Every structure is written in C-alpha cells, then in structure tokens.
Amino acid sequence: MRNPILTLSMALILAAAAGAQTTPTSAPTSTPASATAPTPAKAPEAPKPPENIRVLAEISEAAKSVLPLMTTDAGRDFVRAAESLPPRESRTVYRDRERGLAISEDEWKKLASDEQAKFKPRAMDERMYYYTGYGTPLTYARMLDLLGTHGVTSWKDKRVFDFGNAAIGHLRMLASLGADAQGVDVEPLWASMYTQPGDQGKVPAAAIGTGAEGNVNVHVGRWPAEKKVADAIGGGYDIFLSKNTLKYGYIHPKRETEKRFTIDLGVDDAAFLKAMHDALKPGGLAIIYNICPAQAPADKPYIPWADGEFPFAKDLTEKAGFEILAWDVVDDEICHKLWPFVSGDTKSTPDELKATIFTHYTVLRKKQ
C-alpha cells in the first residue's frame, strides 16, 4: 500500500564476526637459525554465510533486544515467534510496470512469447521476501504489544486483518501463534513473491509454549473499493491493523503534493470507516500506528508521510460505531527505544531521534 521510496524502516545489518586464524610459514633455507620467528600468514577471509542464514539471524538477534521492551504476553509471544520463521529460497517474479502487473515465474511461463516480452524479471531473495521495502517483521512489535494493553492476551483463534501489509513475515508470525492472519496491499509485486508451496495457507505452530497452527493469506487490490477483494477478505475479524498507511498526509494532505505520494482509498471517509467497522466482530479492536519523519518547513515541499495523525474525523469515527480507546497518542519514547533494533539505525542518538522520528497511534473498539 505504501510507496517503497517512502519507507522508514530499513533492514538491520549485523556484521558477522569471523575469528582470524594464523599459521606459521616455513623459513627460507638461507635464513640462519638465529633469525627472528617466522611471520604468520594471513588466513583467507571466511566466506559469508548464505543470505537466508544472515536474514533469519538478523531477525532473531533483533528479537532478543526487542523482547525486554515488550510489556504484555501478546507482545512477547509475537517477538518470540520470530525464532520460528522458516528459510525461504530466492525466486524470480515478473513485472509489467506499464500495466501495473506482477506475476510469479510459473504464471509467466504459461504466457505466449509476445506477452512474456512485456514483463521484466526481478530476483527476490530472502531479504526481499521478509523485508520487502519496509524492514524487519519486528516493526509490528510495538503496536501488537499495545493491543495487549487493550485486552488481547493470546493470538490463538484470533482473526487478524492488516490493511497495507506490504510483507508477510509479521502475518506468518501471528499465524504461528494460532491466528488467521490476512493482509491486503495494492502493490502486486509483494504478493507475487508469495506463491510457492508453504508461503500461504496453513502455518505450523511456533516452537514456543504458546505456539499453535494458524493460517496466512495475502491479497492484492483496493479494499474495500474492489468487491472481489472485499469478498475474498470477508469479515468476522478480532483485530484490524494498519501501520504507516492510514496517515493523514496520505489521505488528506494539508498542502499541495504530488498525487503519487497520496493514497486513494476509492471510497469516502464514511464508507471506509463503515467497512472497518463491518469487518470486525462486536468488541473487535482496530489499531492504526504511524511512524513519521519531521515535516518539511513551509518553504519546502510538503511531506505527506510526515503527517501521521489518524486521517478521519473523531465525530465521523464515533458515528461509524466505534468506541475511542486512544486517539492520536504520541508514542515517541518507546518508539525511540525500539528504533535501533527495528530500523537498522544504530548511530542516531536519543536526542537526535526526538527531532527526527515521531509516532501516533489510535485504538478503536467496535461497540457491542
């Protein structure tokens, strides 16, 4: 749903430390016995581990740092589930930018040669599989921990819908805790990666005490404007999630900006709120969590993704049938603590983050 160039969360980059080994060399025959000890030869550089090992190791290592910052079982279980993410082989997807299409390699092979020529191949390794353009699955940890403070004690048997999911890793982690996790995004490139056996459908239980078999699916299209997409996603959800997608600046930019930097929901505000409401069970929760950079000064081009407030009016939200549990709450303090582990930015100081990274979240409950 979000434009890749707008991403705030980049992949963690952890250097693999290899111990240097040295072996003595034989002294030349002309060297007298009283000469100094032989100079050790430098061992060849250790090969880097395969990409899949590096990616999963990065996520696992980051999870160890994120876990102590979680305050609820819901948050802790999600973070622990990172250990059960499976390796994924590289795959090739084919994209036709002009027509806004992306298909798997198997789909591409079935096309006639003239149609095949319209698509360009793009290799997708495991880093792209789990991070796409939006960073580690652990970027969802804080918002899921917040749901724990609003009554979510377990993900088992929960139906979770993520609007603007962008990747599958966090959904798979929820599914490994027993959830039925569904995501939707308008970007076809992401979903075209997730077409091999084991990518979608049944997910085995995470190897933690609270793990349970679940299910994961991703959908492509504009929800709720496209009936086919809306029908496929259905309703009866316990949780509605949206991270870095439903921003005020994307939906209702306060200043003039390029259309490509906005999001057209395809319906008006009232209709979108009604669709959110109708997708939830009575008592179901919706959380919108947005991380933003600093807004540009008035004499500079407006940055839509820097306006992270909830994009819909409070009275309209209540009229749609929601009880407001939290409204545009600033979450900078916790976000800044998590930032090094979910963004890869280990150089910014806490004081610098206060001037560069800002957060808002809103939590709603469907009235009984």
C-alpha positions as CSV (number, residue, x, y, z in Angstrom):
1,M,0.0,0.0,0.0
2,R,2.9,2.3,0.7
3,N,5.4,3.5,-1.8
4,P,8.8,1.8,-1.4
5,I,10.7,5.1,-1.6
6,L,8.8,6.3,1.5
7,T,10.0,3.6,3.8
8,L,11.2,4.5,7.3
9,S,12.2,1.0,8.5
10,M,15.3,-0.4,6.7
11,A,16.7,-3.8,7.1
12,L,19.0,-4.5,10.1
13,I,22.6,-5.0,9.0
14,L,24.6,-7.1,11.5
15,A,28.3,-7.8,10.8
16,A,29.3,-11.5,11.1
17,A,32.5,-11.7,13.1
18,A,35.0,-14.2,11.9
19,G,37.9,-15.2,14.1
20,A,41.3,-14.7,12.3
21,Q,43.4,-17.8,12.3
22,T,47.2,-17.7,11.6
23,T,49.6,-20.4,10.6
24,P,53.4,-20.1,10.7
25,T,55.3,-20.2,7.4
26,S,58.4,-22.2,6.9
27,A,61.6,-20.1,7.0
28,P,63.7,-19.9,3.8
29,T,66.7,-22.2,3.7
30,S,69.0,-19.2,3.7
31,T,67.7,-17.9,7.0
32,P,70.1,-18.5,9.9
33,A,68.8,-20.2,13.0
34,S,69.2,-17.1,15.0
35,A,66.8,-15.1,12.8
36,T,63.5,-13.8,14.2
37,A,60.5,-16.1,14.5
38,P,58.6,-16.7,11.2
39,T,55.9,-14.2,10.3
40,P,52.4,-15.7,10.5
41,A,50.5,-15.9,7.2
42,K,47.1,-14.2,7.0
43,A,44.3,-16.7,6.7
44,P,41.9,-16.3,3.8
45,E,38.7,-14.4,4.7
46,A,36.0,-16.6,6.0
47,P,33.1,-16.9,3.5
48,K,29.9,-15.0,4.4
49,P,27.1,-17.3,5.5
50,P,24.3,-17.8,3.0
51,E,21.8,-15.0,2.7
52,N,19.0,-16.9,4.3
53,I,21.1,-17.6,7.4
54,R,22.0,-13.9,7.6
55,V,18.5,-12.6,7.3
56,L,17.0,-15.0,9.8
57,A,19.9,-14.4,12.2
58,E,19.3,-10.6,11.9
59,I,15.7,-11.0,12.8
60,S,16.5,-13.4,15.6
61,E,19.2,-11.2,17.0
62,A,17.0,-8.1,16.9
63,A,14.2,-10.1,18.7
64,K,16.5,-10.6,21.7
65,S,16.8,-6.8,22.1
66,V,13.1,-6.1,21.4
67,L,11.7,-8.7,23.8
68,P,12.7,-6.9,27.0
69,L,10.8,-3.8,25.8
70,M,7.5,-5.7,25.5
71,T,5.1,-5.2,28.4
72,T,2.4,-7.8,27.6
73,D,2.1,-11.5,26.7
74,A,0.7,-10.5,23.3
75,G,3.8,-8.5,22.5
76,R,6.2,-11.1,24.0
77,D,4.7,-14.0,22.2
78,F,4.8,-12.2,18.8
79,V,8.5,-11.4,19.3
80,R,9.4,-14.9,20.3
81,A,7.7,-16.3,17.2
82,A,10.5,-14.7,15.1
83,E,12.6,-17.8,16.0
84,S,10.2,-20.0,14.0
85,L,10.3,-18.1,10.7
86,P,11.4,-20.6,8.1
87,P,14.1,-20.1,5.5
88,R,12.9,-19.2,2.0
89,E,14.7,-19.8,-1.3
90,S,15.2,-17.0,-3.8
91,R,12.6,-16.7,-6.5
92,T,12.0,-14.7,-9.6
93,V,8.9,-12.6,-10.2
94,Y,8.0,-10.8,-13.5
95,R,6.7,-7.2,-13.6
96,D,5.0,-5.1,-16.2
97,R,5.2,-1.6,-14.7
98,E,3.2,0.0,-17.5
99,R,0.1,-2.1,-16.8
100,G,0.8,-2.4,-13.0
101,L,1.1,-6.2,-13.1
102,A,3.4,-8.6,-11.3
103,I,3.3,-12.4,-11.7
104,S,5.2,-15.4,-10.5
105,E,7.6,-17.3,-12.7
106,D,5.1,-20.2,-13.1
107,E,2.5,-17.7,-14.3
108,W,5.0,-16.1,-16.7
109,K,5.9,-19.4,-18.2
110,K,2.3,-20.0,-19.2
111,L,2.1,-16.8,-21.3
112,A,2.6,-16.6,-25.0
113,S,6.0,-15.3,-26.0
114,D,4.7,-11.9,-27.1
115,E,3.1,-11.5,-23.6
116,Q,6.2,-12.7,-21.9
117,A,8.2,-10.0,-23.6
118,K,6.2,-7.3,-21.8
119,F,7.4,-8.5,-18.4
120,K,10.8,-7.9,-16.8
121,P,12.3,-10.4,-14.4
122,R,13.3,-9.4,-10.9
123,A,15.1,-11.7,-8.5
124,M,13.7,-11.8,-5.0
125,D,16.0,-13.2,-2.3
126,E,15.1,-14.0,1.2
127,R,15.8,-10.5,2.4
128,M,13.2,-9.1,0.0
129,Y,10.8,-11.9,1.0
130,Y,10.8,-10.9,4.6
131,Y,11.7,-7.2,4.5
132,T,10.3,-6.0,1.1
133,G,10.9,-2.3,1.2
134,Y,9.7,-1.9,4.8
135,G,12.1,-3.6,7.2
136,T,12.0,-6.4,9.7
137,P,8.7,-8.0,10.7
138,L,9.5,-6.8,14.2
139,T,8.4,-3.3,13.3
140,Y,4.9,-4.6,14.3
141,A,6.0,-5.5,17.8
142,R,5.1,-2.2,19.5
143,M,1.6,-2.0,18.0
144,L,0.8,-5.6,18.9
145,D,2.1,-5.0,22.4
146,L,-0.3,-2.0,22.7
147,L,-3.1,-4.4,21.8
148,G,-2.1,-6.4,24.8
149,T,-2.8,-3.4,27.0
150,H,-6.3,-3.3,25.5
151,G,-7.3,-6.8,26.3
152,V,-5.6,-9.1,23.8
153,T,-4.0,-11.9,25.8
154,S,-3.4,-14.5,23.1
155,W,-3.3,-14.7,19.3
156,K,-4.8,-18.2,19.2
157,D,-8.0,-18.4,17.2
158,K,-7.9,-14.6,16.5
159,R,-8.7,-13.3,13.1
160,V,-6.4,-10.5,12.1
161,F,-6.7,-8.2,9.1
162,D,-3.8,-6.0,8.1
163,F,-4.6,-3.1,5.8
164,G,-1.5,-2.2,3.8
165,N,0.6,-5.2,4.9
166,A,3.5,-4.8,2.4
167,A,5.1,-8.1,3.6
168,I,4.2,-11.5,5.0
169,G,6.7,-12.1,7.8
170,H,4.7,-10.5,10.7
171,L,1.5,-12.2,9.5
172,R,3.2,-15.5,9.4
173,M,4.5,-14.9,13.0
174,L,0.9,-14.3,14.1
175,A,-0.3,-17.4,12.2
176,S,2.3,-19.5,14.0
177,L,0.6,-18.4,17.3
178,G,-2.7,-19.7,16.1
179,A,-4.1,-16.6,14.3
180,D,-5.9,-16.5,10.9
181,A,-3.8,-13.6,9.5
182,Q,-5.0,-11.9,6.3
183,G,-3.3,-8.9,4.6
184,V,-4.1,-6.7,1.7
185,D,-1.9,-4.3,-0.4
186,V,-2.3,-2.6,-3.7
187,E,1.3,-3.4,-4.7
188,P,1.1,-6.7,-6.8
189,L,4.9,-7.2,-6.6
190,W,4.8,-8.2,-2.9
191,A,2.1,-10.9,-3.3
192,S,3.7,-12.3,-6.5
193,M,6.6,-13.4,-4.2
194,Y,4.3,-15.5,-2.0
195,T,3.1,-18.1,-4.5
196,Q,5.3,-21.1,-3.8
197,P,4.2,-24.1,-1.6
198,G,4.3,-23.2,2.1
199,D,4.1,-19.4,1.5
200,Q,0.4,-19.1,2.2
201,G,-2.2,-21.3,3.9
202,K,-1.6,-23.4,6.9
203,V,1.3,-22.4,9.2
204,P,2.8,-24.8,11.7
205,A,2.9,-23.8,15.4
206,A,5.9,-21.7,16.6
207,A,8.3,-23.6,18.7
208,I,7.3,-21.7,21.8
209,G,4.9,-22.7,24.6
210,T,2.1,-20.6,23.1
211,G,2.5,-21.7,19.5
212,A,-0.5,-23.1,17.6
213,E,-1.2,-23.9,14.0
214,G,-2.7,-21.0,12.1
215,N,-3.3,-19.6,8.6
216,V,-1.9,-16.8,6.5
217,N,-3.0,-15.2,3.2
218,V,-2.2,-12.0,1.3
219,H,-4.5,-10.3,-1.2
220,V,-3.8,-7.7,-3.9
221,G,-6.2,-4.9,-4.6
222,R,-8.0,-1.9,-3.2
223,W,-10.0,-2.7,-0.1
224,P,-12.9,-2.1,0.3
225,A,-13.5,-0.4,-3.0
226,E,-13.0,-3.5,-5.1
227,K,-15.8,-6.0,-4.4
228,K,-13.7,-9.1,-5.4
229,V,-11.0,-8.1,-2.9
230,A,-13.6,-7.3,-0.2
231,D,-15.4,-10.6,-0.7
232,A,-12.1,-12.6,-0.5
233,I,-11.2,-10.9,2.8
234,G,-14.6,-11.2,4.3
235,G,-15.4,-10.2,7.9
236,G,-15.6,-11.5,11.4
237,Y,-12.2,-10.2,12.5
238,D,-11.0,-9.7,16.0
239,I,-8.3,-7.2,15.0
240,F,-7.8,-4.6,12.3
241,L,-4.2,-3.4,11.9
242,S,-2.7,-0.6,9.8
243,K,0.9,0.6,10.1
244,N,2.2,3.6,8.2
245,T,-0.6,3.5,5.7
246,L,-3.6,5.3,7.1
247,K,-1.8,8.6,7.6
248,Y,-3.5,12.0,7.5
249,G,-0.9,13.2,5.0
250,Y,-1.6,10.3,2.6
251,I,-5.4,10.6,2.8
252,H,-5.9,14.3,3.3
253,P,-2.7,16.2,2.6
254,K,-2.6,19.6,4.3
255,R,-0.6,21.2,1.5
256,E,-0.3,20.6,-2.2
257,T,1.7,17.5,-3.1
258,E,2.2,15.0,-5.9
259,K,-0.6,12.6,-6.4
260,R,1.8,9.6,-6.4
261,F,2.6,10.5,-2.8
262,T,-1.0,10.1,-1.7
263,I,-3.4,7.1,-1.2
264,D,-6.7,7.0,-2.9
265,L,-8.9,4.7,-0.8
266,G,-11.5,4.5,-3.6
267,V,-14.3,5.4,-1.2
268,D,-15.1,8.4,1.0
269,D,-14.2,8.6,4.7
270,A,-17.6,7.4,6.0
271,A,-17.6,4.4,3.7
272,F,-14.1,3.4,4.7
273,L,-14.9,3.7,8.4
274,K,-18.1,1.6,7.9
275,A,-16.0,-1.1,6.1
276,M,-13.6,-1.1,9.0
277,H,-16.5,-1.4,11.4
278,D,-18.3,-4.1,9.5
279,A,-15.1,-6.2,9.1
280,L,-14.8,-6.5,12.9
281,K,-16.7,-8.7,15.3
282,P,-18.6,-6.8,18.1
283,G,-15.9,-5.8,20.6
284,G,-13.2,-6.1,17.9
285,L,-10.2,-3.8,18.0
286,A,-8.6,-1.6,15.4
287,I,-5.2,-0.1,15.8
288,I,-3.5,2.4,13.5
289,Y,0.2,3.0,14.2
290,N,2.2,5.5,12.2
291,I,5.9,6.4,12.4
292,C,6.9,9.6,10.7
293,P,9.9,11.8,9.9
294,A,9.9,15.5,10.7
295,Q,7.7,17.7,8.4
296,A,9.4,20.0,6.0
297,P,9.3,23.7,6.7
298,A,6.6,25.8,4.9
299,D,9.0,26.9,2.2
300,K,9.9,23.3,1.3
301,P,7.9,20.6,-0.5
302,Y,5.3,19.1,1.8
303,I,6.0,15.5,3.0
304,P,2.7,13.6,3.2
305,W,4.2,10.7,5.1
306,A,5.3,13.0,7.8
307,D,1.7,13.8,8.9
308,G,0.9,10.6,10.8
309,E,-2.3,11.5,12.7
310,F,-5.4,9.4,12.2
311,P,-6.9,10.6,8.9
312,F,-10.6,10.6,9.8
313,A,-12.6,12.9,12.0
314,K,-13.4,11.9,15.5
315,D,-17.1,12.5,15.2
316,L,-17.3,10.5,12.0
317,T,-15.4,7.7,13.6
318,E,-17.8,7.5,16.6
319,K,-20.8,7.8,14.2
320,A,-19.5,4.7,12.4
321,G,-19.9,2.7,15.6
322,F,-16.5,2.9,17.2
323,E,-15.6,3.5,20.9
324,I,-12.4,5.5,21.0
325,L,-9.8,3.9,23.4
326,A,-6.8,6.0,22.3
327,W,-6.7,8.9,19.9
328,D,-3.5,10.2,18.2
329,V,-1.4,9.2,21.2
330,V,2.2,10.2,20.9
331,D,4.4,7.1,21.4
332,D,7.9,8.6,20.7
333,E,9.6,7.5,23.9
334,I,9.0,3.7,23.3
335,C,9.5,4.0,19.6
336,H,12.9,5.6,20.1
337,K,14.0,2.8,22.4
338,L,13.0,0.2,19.8
339,W,14.4,2.2,16.8
340,P,17.9,0.8,16.7
341,F,16.6,-2.8,16.6
342,V,13.8,-2.4,14.1
343,S,15.3,0.2,11.7
344,G,19.0,-0.6,11.5
345,D,19.8,3.0,12.5
346,T,22.3,2.5,15.3
347,K,24.0,5.8,15.0
348,S,21.3,8.3,15.9
349,T,21.3,9.4,19.5
350,P,18.1,9.6,21.6
351,D,18.3,13.4,21.3
352,E,18.6,13.2,17.5
353,L,15.6,10.9,17.4
354,K,13.5,13.4,19.3
355,A,13.9,15.7,16.3
356,T,13.6,13.2,13.5
357,I,11.2,10.4,14.4
358,F,7.6,10.9,15.5
359,T,4.7,8.5,16.2
360,H,1.0,8.5,16.7
361,Y,-1.4,5.7,17.4
362,T,-5.2,5.3,17.6
363,V,-7.1,2.4,19.1
364,L,-10.8,1.8,18.4
365,R,-13.3,-0.8,19.6
366,K,-16.4,-1.8,17.7
367,K,-19.3,-1.2,20.0
368,Q,-21.1,-4.4,21.2
